[in-house]
Amino acid sequence: MQTPFYKISETKLQYDINLLKQALKGNWGNYIAGYSVKTNSLPWLLTYLKQEGFWAEVVSSTEYDLVRRLGYEDAKIIYNGPIKNKEIFGRILTAGGYLNMDSSEELDWIEELSRSYPDRQFDVGLRVNFDIAKHCPAEELAEEEGSRFGYCYENGSLKQVIQRIRSLPNVRVAGLHLHSATKSRSVGVYGVIAGMAVRIAEEYQLNLSYVDVGGGFFGGRDDKPDYRDYFKEIGSVLREYFDPAETKIIAEPGISLISRAIVFETTVKDIKNIRNHKYIVTDGSRTNLNPLVTRHIYPHHIIYDEETCPLDMRMTEASQWVCGFTCMEYDRLFEIQNDKALMPGDRIVYDVAGGYTMCLNPLFINYLPAVWAERQDGRLFLARAAWGNVEYLQKNYW
């Protein structure tokens, strides 16, 4: 197959799907597995997960429209995010889907909905903002200032929202959404999240139908915790107050569910010797793997083209810098030290590559690469053709 392309292993994807379901079933039993659409909205992937019983977790009108086109029902959608659409807000709630409120205007909308449908009962969730740094001082937060999402517990905003909803005769706070992102992704953080759900439910006497722990888990790495570790901790803490028969756990994994399954494959196109440096030019790019330019480590493996030059005939090079195809100097990925010389035709395959990055790929110099799905029987399926100018020129006018 012509590079560059992403490839999704159905076998590896299924492994993590099964791992998640087993962890939720074994540690709680009553659960909803949602998938974070923003992480990777590839239609093939969304359809596969739908067939596996996943709900769609969406945070925009565009994502909502996409999953509806792919066959997701309103009742199987979890609607999150700080900026929601009023019409979709009403659709989800009247259909019995799950919605976690996160803004001031949503309070006005739910009051309007309550008046418009006095004979209907509406269940809503609330996104909770709490000071995770206070409870987990050793953790490295995603943002030093803490999260900007949800209703703040410490300053009384959450209390005010609960009181306002309680004034409505046919609306109930049925769930809490407590996703909190940390770079360390430790199991202990999820124990704190579960503990806050218990604390808030006790403090405000909430009879919750669900606790949404969000995502942010490690995934795809054997040297880190996995779903079994996380949900053992979450389930243990939640049992202090909640009954699994009455209260669901909602999980919304994204990257942890799919990262193991996706690789990005590139080909060496040219070797450049410039003064004391040897540059390996490939047809992939940092823009395909790290569009936000925040990473410096790229797990990978090399497939040497031994027909062109057998491995035992290659010299050892002190340093080789692997670079991308763009005209930007920063498009340098990693250095290979004291290893066999790379040659045109060799392939560099980046492991666990394509979770968020597939959606974040810019239309810069080259357009979106192809995506292949490798089925469990070994067959290959073209999930997305590489973009060319036919795709790029859509809805452009001159």
C-alpha positions as a Python dict, from the first residue, in 0.01 Angstrom:
ca = {
    (1, 'M'): (0, 0, 0),
    (2, 'Q'): (121, 347, -79),
    (3, 'T'): (236, 544, 222),
    (4, 'P'): (169, 745, 425),
    (5, 'F'): (-137, 589, 586),
    (6, 'Y'): (-292, 508, 920),
    (7, 'K'): (-388, 148, 991),
    (8, 'I'): (-632, 30, 1256),
    (9, 'S'): (-599, -323, 1388),
    (10, 'E'): (-946, -459, 1457),
    (11, 'T'): (-794, -732, 1675),
    (12, 'K'): (-617, -483, 1901),
    (13, 'L'): (-919, -255, 1909),
    (14, 'Q'): (-1138, -546, 2014),
    (15, 'Y'): (-890, -634, 2289),
    (16, 'D'): (-932, -296, 2456),
    (17, 'I'): (-1308, -293, 2401),
    (18, 'N'): (-1332, -627, 2580),
    (19, 'L'): (-1096, -509, 2855),
    (20, 'L'): (-1316, -206, 2924),
    (21, 'K'): (-1640, -404, 2928),
    (22, 'Q'): (-1496, -672, 3155),
    (23, 'A'): (-1358, -411, 3397),
    (24, 'L'): (-1693, -230, 3416),
    (25, 'K'): (-1894, -550, 3446),
    (26, 'G'): (-1664, -709, 3703),
    (27, 'N'): (-1626, -404, 3927),
    (28, 'W'): (-1975, -252, 3906),
    (29, 'G'): (-2205, -431, 3664),
    (30, 'N'): (-2445, -146, 3588),
    (31, 'Y'): (-2275, 75, 3332),
    (32, 'I'): (-2279, 265, 3005),
    (33, 'A'): (-1971, 261, 2784),
    (34, 'G'): (-1956, 583, 2586),
    (35, 'Y'): (-1698, 681, 2327),
    (36, 'S'): (-1546, 1028, 2303),
    (37, 'V'): (-1625, 1127, 1944),
    (38, 'K'): (-1389, 1426, 1953),
    (39, 'T'): (-1092, 1192, 2002),
    (40, 'N'): (-1133, 1032, 1662),
    (41, 'S'): (-1448, 1078, 1458),
    (42, 'L'): (-1359, 842, 1173),
    (43, 'P'): (-1697, 709, 1049),
    (44, 'W'): (-1569, 350, 1024),
    (45, 'L'): (-1457, 363, 1387),
    (46, 'L'): (-1782, 519, 1512),
    (47, 'T'): (-1985, 254, 1329),
    (48, 'Y'): (-1771, -27, 1470),
    (49, 'L'): (-1812, 102, 1825),
    (50, 'K'): (-2186, 147, 1776),
    (51, 'Q'): (-2207, -222, 1680),
    (52, 'E'): (-2017, -300, 2001),
    (53, 'G'): (-2286, -126, 2206),
    (54, 'F'): (-2107, 203, 2274),
    (55, 'W'): (-2296, 527, 2315),
    (56, 'A'): (-2167, 841, 2143),
    (57, 'E'): (-2031, 1116, 2369),
    (58, 'V'): (-2056, 1440, 2173),
    (59, 'V'): (-1963, 1800, 2250),
    (60, 'S'): (-2079, 1990, 1941),
    (61, 'S'): (-2359, 2019, 1688),
    (62, 'T'): (-2126, 1886, 1419),
    (63, 'E'): (-2048, 1572, 1619),
    (64, 'Y'): (-2416, 1525, 1699),
    (65, 'D'): (-2511, 1550, 1331),
    (66, 'L'): (-2235, 1306, 1237),
    (67, 'V'): (-2337, 1032, 1481),
    (68, 'R'): (-2703, 1074, 1389),
    (69, 'R'): (-2611, 1022, 1022),
    (70, 'L'): (-2428, 706, 1127),
    (71, 'G'): (-2735, 566, 1299),
    (72, 'Y'): (-2696, 661, 1666),
    (73, 'E'): (-3029, 733, 1832),
    (74, 'D'): (-3083, 1037, 2054),
    (75, 'A'): (-3147, 802, 2345),
    (76, 'K'): (-2796, 656, 2302),
    (77, 'I'): (-2610, 988, 2302),
    (78, 'I'): (-2429, 1159, 2591),
    (79, 'Y'): (-2424, 1535, 2533),
    (80, 'N'): (-2138, 1723, 2705),
    (81, 'G'): (-1942, 2039, 2642),
    (82, 'P'): (-1941, 2406, 2748),
    (83, 'I'): (-2128, 2534, 2441),
    (84, 'K'): (-2438, 2339, 2348),
    (85, 'N'): (-2708, 2384, 2087),
    (86, 'K'): (-3050, 2464, 2231),
    (87, 'E'): (-3244, 2250, 1983),
    (88, 'I'): (-3020, 1948, 2038),
    (89, 'F'): (-3038, 2010, 2414),
    (90, 'G'): (-3416, 1962, 2393),
    (91, 'R'): (-3395, 1663, 2159),
    (92, 'I'): (-3159, 1469, 2385),
    (93, 'L'): (-3359, 1530, 2701),
    (94, 'T'): (-3699, 1455, 2549),
    (95, 'A'): (-3561, 1134, 2395),
    (96, 'G'): (-3418, 1014, 2724),
    (97, 'G'): (-3055, 1057, 2634),
    (98, 'Y'): (-2791, 1173, 2881),
    (99, 'L'): (-2694, 1539, 2911),
    (100, 'N'): (-2446, 1699, 3149),
    (101, 'M'): (-2510, 2070, 3195),
    (102, 'D'): (-2206, 2298, 3190),
    (103, 'S'): (-2315, 2660, 3130),
    (104, 'S'): (-2541, 2940, 3252),
    (105, 'E'): (-2767, 2942, 2946),
    (106, 'E'): (-2851, 2576, 2993),
    (107, 'L'): (-3026, 2666, 3319),
    (108, 'D'): (-3256, 2899, 3125),
    (109, 'W'): (-3318, 2625, 2866),
    (110, 'I'): (-3411, 2363, 3123),
    (111, 'E'): (-3654, 2604, 3288),
    (112, 'E'): (-3814, 2671, 2951),
    (113, 'L'): (-3831, 2299, 2876),
    (114, 'S'): (-3990, 2235, 3216),
    (115, 'R'): (-4265, 2487, 3142),
    (116, 'S'): (-4322, 2360, 2789),
    (117, 'Y'): (-4362, 1997, 2897),
    (118, 'P'): (-4524, 2010, 3243),
    (119, 'D'): (-4628, 1644, 3221),
    (120, 'R'): (-4275, 1518, 3141),
    (121, 'Q'): (-4003, 1427, 3388),
    (122, 'F'): (-3654, 1544, 3289),
    (123, 'D'): (-3332, 1402, 3430),
    (124, 'V'): (-3017, 1610, 3391),
    (125, 'G'): (-2654, 1572, 3489),
    (126, 'L'): (-2419, 1842, 3612),
    (127, 'R'): (-2053, 1883, 3521),
    (128, 'V'): (-1872, 1935, 3850),
    (129, 'N'): (-1562, 2151, 3883),
    (130, 'F'): (-1365, 2080, 4199),
    (131, 'D'): (-1012, 2155, 4316),
    (132, 'I'): (-841, 1829, 4228),
    (133, 'A'): (-499, 1979, 4311),
    (134, 'K'): (-609, 2015, 4672),
    (135, 'H'): (-703, 1647, 4693),
    (136, 'C'): (-415, 1518, 4478),
    (137, 'P'): (-119, 1748, 4550),
    (138, 'A'): (130, 1505, 4399),
    (139, 'E'): (-45, 1483, 4062),
    (140, 'E'): (63, 1676, 3754),
    (141, 'L'): (-245, 1859, 3631),
    (142, 'A'): (-335, 1909, 3266),
    (143, 'E'): (-345, 2282, 3339),
    (144, 'E'): (-170, 2449, 3633),
    (145, 'E'): (-471, 2670, 3702),
    (146, 'G'): (-705, 2371, 3711),
    (147, 'S'): (-1005, 2292, 3496),
    (148, 'R'): (-1224, 2561, 3339),
    (149, 'F'): (-1525, 2332, 3290),
    (150, 'G'): (-1835, 2274, 3499),
    (151, 'Y'): (-1994, 2435, 3804),
    (152, 'C'): (-1751, 2512, 4085),
    (153, 'Y'): (-1803, 2318, 4405),
    (154, 'E'): (-1582, 2532, 4630),
    (155, 'N'): (-1737, 2873, 4560),
    (156, 'G'): (-2100, 2759, 4586),
    (157, 'S'): (-2186, 2773, 4215),
    (158, 'L'): (-2273, 2403, 4211),
    (159, 'K'): (-2500, 2447, 4513),
    (160, 'Q'): (-2683, 2735, 4343),
    (161, 'V'): (-2738, 2528, 4028),
    (162, 'I'): (-2875, 2236, 4231),
    (163, 'Q'): (-3112, 2468, 4417),
    (164, 'R'): (-3233, 2629, 4095),
    (165, 'I'): (-3305, 2290, 3938),
    (166, 'R'): (-3483, 2173, 4252),
    (167, 'S'): (-3724, 2465, 4214),
    (168, 'L'): (-3854, 2301, 3896),
    (169, 'P'): (-4129, 2047, 3969),
    (170, 'N'): (-4042, 1807, 3688),
    (171, 'V'): (-3663, 1825, 3668),
    (172, 'R'): (-3419, 1617, 3871),
    (173, 'V'): (-3043, 1617, 3913),
    (174, 'A'): (-2990, 1256, 3809),
    (175, 'G'): (-2617, 1250, 3747),
    (176, 'L'): (-2278, 1403, 3816),
    (177, 'H'): (-2002, 1431, 3559),
    (178, 'L'): (-1662, 1459, 3727),
    (179, 'H'): (-1402, 1418, 3454),
    (180, 'S'): (-1076, 1575, 3567),
    (181, 'A'): (-767, 1559, 3349),
    (182, 'T'): (-420, 1495, 3486),
    (183, 'K'): (-100, 1421, 3297),
    (184, 'S'): (-10, 1147, 3545),
    (185, 'R'): (-339, 958, 3494),
    (186, 'S'): (-291, 773, 3822),
    (187, 'V'): (-544, 530, 3967),
    (188, 'G'): (-562, 744, 4281),
    (189, 'V'): (-710, 1036, 4086),
    (190, 'Y'): (-1011, 823, 3996),
    (191, 'G'): (-1056, 728, 4360),
    (192, 'V'): (-1073, 1100, 4439),
    (193, 'I'): (-1324, 1155, 4156),
    (194, 'A'): (-1544, 876, 4292),
    (195, 'G'): (-1503, 1017, 4642),
    (196, 'M'): (-1625, 1360, 4528),
    (197, 'A'): (-1935, 1197, 4377),
    (198, 'V'): (-2004, 1039, 4715),
    (199, 'R'): (-1938, 1365, 4901),
    (200, 'I'): (-2162, 1577, 4679),
    (201, 'A'): (-2445, 1322, 4674),
    (202, 'E'): (-2440, 1303, 5056),
    (203, 'E'): (-2408, 1677, 5106),
    (204, 'Y'): (-2698, 1765, 4877),
    (205, 'Q'): (-2899, 1446, 4929),
    (206, 'L'): (-2894, 1353, 4562),
    (207, 'N'): (-3048, 1027, 4446),
    (208, 'L'): (-2827, 973, 4143),
    (209, 'S'): (-2904, 748, 3848),
    (210, 'Y'): (-2545, 775, 3726),
    (211, 'V'): (-2193, 891, 3802),
    (212, 'D'): (-2000, 988, 3488),
    (213, 'V'): (-1625, 950, 3549),
    (214, 'G'): (-1533, 1073, 3199),
    (215, 'G'): (-1213, 948, 3038),
    (216, 'G'): (-845, 1033, 3060),
    (217, 'F'): (-729, 680, 3140),
    (218, 'F'): (-403, 523, 3035),
    (219, 'G'): (-449, 279, 2750),
    (220, 'G'): (-248, 75, 2506),
    (221, 'R'): (54, 40, 2735),
    (222, 'D'): (144, -270, 2931),
    (223, 'D'): (366, -72, 3171),
    (224, 'K'): (81, 149, 3295),
    (225, 'P'): (-251, 96, 3476),
    (226, 'D'): (-545, -25, 3268),
    (227, 'Y'): (-924, -28, 3300),
    (228, 'R'): (-914, -313, 3554),
    (229, 'D'): (-709, -99, 3793),
    (230, 'Y'): (-917, 215, 3743),
    (231, 'F'): (-1260, 60, 3785),
    (232, 'K'): (-1157, -153, 4080),
    (233, 'E'): (-1070, 173, 4259),
    (234, 'I'): (-1376, 361, 4133),
    (235, 'G'): (-1615, 81, 4225),
    (236, 'S'): (-1463, 38, 4570),
    (237, 'V'): (-1510, 406, 4657),
    (238, 'L'): (-1857, 444, 4504),
    (239, 'R'): (-1987, 149, 4707),
    (240, 'E'): (-1948, 361, 5020),
    (241, 'Y'): (-2269, 536, 4922),
    (242, 'F'): (-2413, 404, 4595),
    (243, 'D'): (-2587, 77, 4509),
    (244, 'P'): (-2481, -65, 4170),
    (245, 'A'): (-2841, -179, 4115),
    (246, 'E'): (-2959, 183, 4134),
    (247, 'T'): (-2671, 392, 3999),
    (248, 'K'): (-2482, 345, 3673),
    (249, 'I'): (-2120, 422, 3605),
    (250, 'I'): (-2068, 604, 3277),
    (251, 'A'): (-1722, 586, 3121),
    (252, 'E'): (-1624, 799, 2822),
    (253, 'P'): (-1283, 675, 2702),
    (254, 'G'): (-1127, 801, 2383),
    (255, 'I'): (-753, 771, 2339),
    (256, 'S'): (-723, 485, 2589),
    (257, 'L'): (-967, 277, 2386),
    (258, 'I'): (-810, 319, 2043),
    (259, 'S'): (-443, 410, 2085),
    (260, 'R'): (-311, 52, 2091),
    (261, 'A'): (-491, -26, 1766),
    (262, 'I'): (-359, 251, 1539),
    (263, 'V'): (-24, 289, 1364),
    (264, 'F'): (104, 540, 1109),
    (265, 'E'): (323, 401, 833),
    (266, 'T'): (573, 605, 632),
    (267, 'T'): (847, 542, 375),
    (268, 'V'): (1202, 676, 358),
    (269, 'K'): (1224, 883, 39),
    (270, 'D'): (1568, 1042, 53),
    (271, 'I'): (1895, 1054, 249),
    (272, 'K'): (2066, 1393, 287),
    (273, 'N'): (2419, 1445, 415),
    (274, 'I'): (2462, 1805, 529),
    (275, 'R'): (2791, 1887, 707),
    (276, 'N'): (2796, 1665, 1018),
    (277, 'H'): (2433, 1554, 995),
    (278, 'K'): (2254, 1276, 812),
    (279, 'Y'): (1886, 1353, 749),
    (280, 'I'): (1632, 1082, 665),
    (281, 'V'): (1346, 1236, 465),
    (282, 'T'): (1014, 1048, 487),
    (283, 'D'): (671, 1095, 332),
    (284, 'G'): (511, 1131, 675),
    (285, 'S'): (536, 1435, 897),
    (286, 'R'): (529, 1566, 1249),
    (287, 'T'): (202, 1726, 1143),
    (288, 'N'): (52, 1376, 1110),
    (289, 'L'): (185, 1260, 1447),
    (290, 'N'): (206, 1568, 1667),
    (291, 'P'): (26, 1864, 1509),
    (292, 'L'): (41, 2062, 1835),
    (293, 'V'): (422, 2023, 1841),
    (294, 'T'): (430, 1914, 2205),
    (295, 'R'): (593, 1568, 2185),
    (296, 'H'): (953, 1461, 2147),
    (297, 'I'): (913, 1082, 2178),
    (298, 'Y'): (762, 875, 1899),
    (299, 'P'): (731, 501, 1965),
    (300, 'H'): (812, 327, 1638),
    (301, 'H'): (963, 30, 1464),
    (302, 'I'): (1151, 3, 1135),
    (303, 'I'): (1087, -233, 845),
    (304, 'Y'): (1409, -254, 644),
    (305, 'D'): (1384, -313, 269),
    (306, 'E'): (1626, -604, 251),
    (307, 'E'): (1566, -658, -120),
    (308, 'T'): (1730, -322, -186),
    (309, 'C'): (2006, -377, 67),
    (310, 'P'): (2034, -665, 316),
    (311, 'L'): (2068, -565, 680),
    (312, 'D'): (2407, -734, 721),
    (313, 'M'): (2551, -522, 441),
    (314, 'R'): (2453, -188, 591),
    (315, 'M'): (2697, 34, 776),
    (316, 'T'): (2631, 155, 1128),
    (317, 'E'): (2564, 528, 1146),
    (318, 'A'): (2645, 733, 1454),
    (319, 'S'): (2345, 962, 1404),
    (320, 'Q'): (2045, 975, 1170),
    (321, 'W'): (1772, 1235, 1205),
    (322, 'V'): (1429, 1121, 1082),
    (323, 'C'): (1238, 1411, 929),
    (324, 'G'): (909, 1477, 755),
    (325, 'F'): (816, 1593, 407),
    (326, 'T'): (720, 1951, 491),
    (327, 'C'): (926, 2264, 427),
    (328, 'M'): (928, 2354, 796),
    (329, 'E'): (1254, 2319, 986),
    (330, 'Y'): (1076, 2191, 1298),
    (331, 'D'): (956, 1884, 1104),
    (332, 'R'): (1217, 1661, 1270),
    (333, 'L'): (1087, 1361, 1459),
    (334, 'F'): (1365, 1167, 1630),
    (335, 'E'): (1732, 1073, 1617),
    (336, 'I'): (1860, 721, 1562),
    (337, 'Q'): (2200, 669, 1722),
    (338, 'N'): (2454, 397, 1646),
    (339, 'D'): (2228, 184, 1432),
    (340, 'K'): (2201, 46, 1079),
    (341, 'A'): (2185, 299, 798),
    (342, 'L'): (1840, 369, 663),
    (343, 'M'): (1785, 373, 287),
    (344, 'P'): (1508, 482, 48),
    (345, 'G'): (1232, 223, 53),
    (346, 'D'): (1267, 139, 422),
    (347, 'R'): (952, 193, 624),
    (348, 'I'): (912, 362, 961),
    (349, 'V'): (595, 259, 1143),
    (350, 'Y'): (482, 476, 1433),
    (351, 'D'): (304, 278, 1703),
    (352, 'V'): (8, 405, 1908),
    (353, 'A'): (-29, 694, 1663),
    (354, 'G'): (-355, 839, 1541),
    (355, 'G'): (-587, 883, 1839),
    (356, 'Y'): (-641, 1257, 1865),
    (357, 'T'): (-386, 1322, 1593),
    (358, 'M'): (-597, 1180, 1312),
    (359, 'C'): (-862, 1447, 1376),
    (360, 'L'): (-606, 1719, 1443),
    (361, 'N'): (-420, 1666, 1114),
    (362, 'P'): (-394, 1998, 930),
    (363, 'L'): (-453, 2044, 558),
    (364, 'F'): (-95, 2165, 524),
    (365, 'I'): (105, 2099, 206),
    (366, 'N'): (-47, 1750, 177),
    (367, 'Y'): (-402, 1665, 279),
    (368, 'L'): (-545, 1387, 493),
    (369, 'P'): (-373, 1046, 460),
    (370, 'A'): (-560, 724, 388),
    (371, 'V'): (-688, 508, 673),
    (372, 'W'): (-697, 129, 644),
    (373, 'A'): (-869, -114, 879),
    (374, 'E'): (-709, -455, 919),
    (375, 'R'): (-990, -697, 995),
    (376, 'Q'): (-949, -985, 1239),
    (377, 'D'): (-920, -1230, 949),
    (378, 'G'): (-632, -1029, 801),
    (379, 'R'): (-829, -861, 521),
    (380, 'L'): (-771, -491, 462),
    (381, 'F'): (-1057, -245, 427),
    (382, 'L'): (-1014, 113, 304),
    (383, 'A'): (-1188, 314, 575),
    (384, 'R'): (-1093, 652, 428),
    (385, 'A'): (-926, 730, 97),
    (386, 'A'): (-644, 983, 99),
    (387, 'W'): (-766, 1332, 28),
    (388, 'G'): (-675, 1509, -294),
    (389, 'N'): (-793, 1831, -450),
    (390, 'V'): (-1135, 1688, -534),
    (391, 'E'): (-1204, 1669, -160),
    (392, 'Y'): (-1023, 1992, -79),
    (393, 'L'): (-1215, 2200, -333),
    (394, 'Q'): (-1557, 2103, -199),
    (395, 'K'): (-1767, 2409, -120),
    (396, 'N'): (-1495, 2647, -237),
    (397, 'Y'): (-1597, 2916, -487),
    (398, 'W'): (-1393, 3143, -713),
}
